[in-house]
Amino acid sequence: MDELLLIPGPTQVPPQVREATARQMINHRGPRFTALYQEVQQDLRPLFGSGGEDILIFPSSGTGVMESAVANLFSPGDRVLATVMGEFGERFAAIAEAYGLQVDRLRVPAGAALTAEEIAGHLDREGPGRYRGVLVTHNETSTGVLLDLPAVARAVKERGLLLAVDAVSSVGGVEVRCADWGVDVLVTASQKALMTPPGLGLVYVAPAAWEAVERARLPRYYWDYRRARQAQAKGQTPYTPAVSLWYGLRAALAALHREGLAQVFLRHRRMAGAFRAGARALGLELLADDEVASPLVTAVRAPAGRDAGEIIRALREDEGVVVAGGQGELKGRIFRVAHMGAATPEQMVRALAALGRVLRRLGLADDPEAGAEAARRVLEEAAVSGR
């Protein structure tokens, strides 16, 4: 049986996407690439909730386009508020510091989510004019927490601040409505819920944000949104595009639209519910409460006195199931299971059956089938209820 990859990126790549990336190269300055560009743009917009605005695409990791958001929105000496719910919120803050911005961090304990009220309260206590913008992470994969982005965006925009969003792992897996929510810049990448190999960074820029882009005085060349926008007007990119990945992304977007975005989002919620129920049935504790839990990745605490790495190794070596470990202060304390992209409910059942067997061999579970059985019940009930 093939190895089952359930890490929060890179995720599984469907066969049709792998086949698409093997196509012969074309002239990236010719009409065939322009047609490819326009088709990808059209299929991307519903995933971003774009009101017709174009999406800039760079050959890049997710971290690269996070850096692009900082470089294009701010100027030397600007102060920003970085909301930190885990390692990737901290990364956004560190990028801003690397560019010389003054950064204040608003943190919560691992497994918790910042609320719009907490962010608004901090901004109000600090007073008007202290900040130029706010950096947020939509889906924090290091802890398995989802931010209430619509409420946070409303709080930030009511205070006249720029909002930059790391949505590297959320676009394509949960609903995103940039135009309606008032997001200024939102970035994502190809290797998470978009089911494409790593290497494409995608950026939504709101119409109102272009004034900030023009005013920004941080150094930029490769990341310059103005260059990308000028090239886009001709159906091109400012630099050599990763043509193979564009073909793969087109195939992935076609698959998402065939399934229907509402159904895609429902599948992710069902997988999360099934996996969380199964993990609890095996006697495991989850890091995030249900109210803030991500539909895309679940962080599971290691049993008391055990290192999560022991479970991760056994799953990989004995069961062919690959999950991720904890990062930073959570290393050895949790393992993370992704249910995003091309993952299926059936794979959640398989993973839980494997986890049950591992826990039984380690003397940590009496009933190794309890997790898979609980997941099946949740999935059956969801199918009946339509939720």
Secondary structure, 3 states (H helix, E strand, C coil): CCCEECCCCCCCCCHHHHHHHCCCCCCCCCHHHHHHHHHHHHHHHHHHCCCCCCEEEEECCHHHHHHHHHHHHCCCCCEEEEEECCHHHHHHHHHHHHCCCEEEEEECCCCCCCCHHHHHHHHHHHCCCCCCEEEEECEECCCCEECCHHHHHHHHHHCCCEEEEECCCCECCECCCHHHHCCCEEEEECCCCCCCCCCEEEEEECHHHHHHHHHCCCCCCCCCHHHHHHHHCCCCCCCCCCHHHHHHHHHHHHHHHHHCHHHHHHHHHHHHHHHHHHHHHCCCCECCCHHHECCCEEEEECCCCCCHHHHHHHHHHHHCEECEECCHHHCCCEEEEECCCCCCHHHHHHHHHHHHHHHHHCCCCCCCCHHHHHHHHHHHHHHHHCC
